């Protein structure tokens, strides 16, 4: 997750530096579109962090509830492991998809900025 914050933040900073350094690019639209792609990547990296924390919280709370129920003979061992397995595999695609979307924002932003910089060189 730190990598996604670093690369998208670095991309956003570099586009801002280029726009500040080259006066004619300030009036063009492409730097702001590329900057927005990097900012979306940063936001997705933050969302990924929140998703990871919420999923961890859900796992721990569910495990604690099931263990307490197991100790008072409220559920059987197979039910406890089935519930735990379901919690682990429930929405496991979500952090992966958000992480890949953030990485895709960086890749798209890097390619777009390279194309625009080399075609619109001052």
C-alpha positions as CSV (number, residue, x, y, z in Angstrom):
1,X,0.0,0.0,0.0
2,X,2.9,2.3,0.7
3,X,4.2,1.7,-2.8
4,X,0.9,2.9,-4.3
5,X,1.0,6.1,-2.2
6,X,4.6,6.7,-3.2
7,X,4.3,6.2,-6.9
8,X,1.0,8.0,-7.4
9,X,2.2,10.9,-5.1
10,X,5.5,11.1,-7.0
11,X,3.6,11.2,-10.3
12,X,1.4,14.0,-9.1
13,X,4.3,16.0,-7.7
14,X,6.3,15.5,-10.9
15,X,3.4,16.7,-13.1
16,X,3.0,19.7,-10.8
17,X,6.7,20.5,-11.1
18,X,6.6,20.2,-14.9
19,X,3.6,22.5,-15.1
20,X,5.3,25.0,-12.9
21,X,8.5,24.8,-14.9
22,X,7.1,25.1,-18.4
23,X,4.9,28.1,-18.9
24,X,3.1,27.1,-22.1
25,X,1.9,23.8,-20.5
26,X,0.0,25.8,-17.8
27,X,-2.6,26.7,-20.4
28,X,-3.0,23.2,-21.9
29,X,-5.4,20.6,-20.6
30,X,-3.3,17.4,-20.7
31,X,-1.2,18.1,-17.5
32,X,-4.4,18.5,-15.4
33,X,-5.9,15.3,-16.8
34,X,-2.7,13.4,-16.0
35,X,-2.6,15.0,-12.6
36,X,-6.2,13.9,-12.0
37,X,-5.3,10.3,-12.8
38,X,-2.5,10.4,-10.2
39,X,-4.8,12.0,-7.7
40,X,-7.4,9.2,-8.3
41,X,-4.6,6.7,-7.7
42,X,-3.8,8.4,-4.4
43,X,-7.4,8.3,-3.3
44,X,-7.7,4.6,-4.3
45,X,-4.6,3.9,-2.2
46,X,-6.2,5.5,0.8
47,X,-9.4,3.6,0.2
48,X,-7.4,0.4,0.0
49,X,-5.9,1.2,3.4
50,X,-9.4,1.7,4.9
51,X,-10.7,-1.5,3.3
52,X,-7.8,-3.5,4.8
53,X,-8.4,-2.0,8.2
54,X,-12.1,-2.7,8.1
55,X,-11.6,-6.2,6.9
56,X,-9.1,-6.9,9.6
57,X,-11.5,-5.5,12.2
58,X,-14.3,-7.7,10.9
59,X,-12.1,-10.8,11.1
60,X,-11.0,-10.2,14.6
61,X,-14.5,-9.2,15.9
62,X,-16.1,-12.2,14.2
63,X,-13.4,-14.5,15.6
64,X,-13.9,-13.2,19.1
65,X,-17.7,-13.7,18.9
66,X,-17.3,-17.2,17.6
67,X,-14.7,-18.2,20.2
68,X,-17.0,-16.8,23.0
69,X,-19.9,-18.9,21.6
70,X,-17.7,-21.9,21.3
71,X,-16.5,-21.7,24.9
72,X,-20.1,-21.6,26.2
73,X,-21.0,-24.5,23.8
74,X,-23.1,-22.1,21.6
75,X,-21.6,-23.4,18.4
76,X,-19.6,-26.5,17.3
77,X,-16.0,-26.5,16.1
78,X,-17.0,-27.1,12.5
79,X,-19.4,-24.1,12.6
80,X,-16.6,-21.9,14.1
81,X,-14.1,-22.9,11.3
82,X,-16.8,-22.5,8.6
83,X,-17.7,-19.0,9.9
84,X,-14.0,-18.1,10.0
85,X,-13.4,-19.4,6.5
86,X,-16.5,-17.5,5.2
87,X,-15.2,-14.2,6.8
88,X,-11.7,-14.7,5.2
89,X,-13.1,-15.4,1.7
90,X,-16.0,-12.9,1.9
91,X,-15.1,-9.9,-0.4
92,X,-11.5,-11.0,-0.8
93,X,-11.6,-9.6,-4.3
94,X,-12.2,-6.1,-3.1
95,X,-8.7,-5.1,-1.8
96,X,-7.1,-6.7,-4.8
97,X,-9.3,-4.8,-7.3
98,X,-8.8,-1.5,-5.6
99,X,-5.1,-2.0,-5.4
100,X,-4.8,-2.9,-9.0
101,X,-7.0,0.1,-10.0
102,X,-4.6,2.3,-8.1
103,X,-1.6,0.8,-9.8
104,X,-3.4,1.1,-13.2
105,X,-3.8,4.8,-12.5
106,X,-0.1,5.2,-12.0
107,X,0.7,3.2,-15.2
108,X,-1.9,5.2,-17.3
109,X,-0.6,8.5,-15.8
110,X,3.0,7.6,-16.5
111,X,2.4,6.5,-20.0
112,X,0.1,9.5,-20.8
113,X,2.6,12.0,-19.3
114,X,5.4,10.5,-21.3
115,X,3.4,10.6,-24.5
116,X,2.3,14.2,-23.9
117,X,5.7,15.4,-22.8
118,X,7.5,14.0,-25.9
119,X,4.8,15.3,-28.3
120,X,4.4,18.7,-26.7
121,X,8.0,19.4,-25.8
122,X,8.7,23.1,-25.6
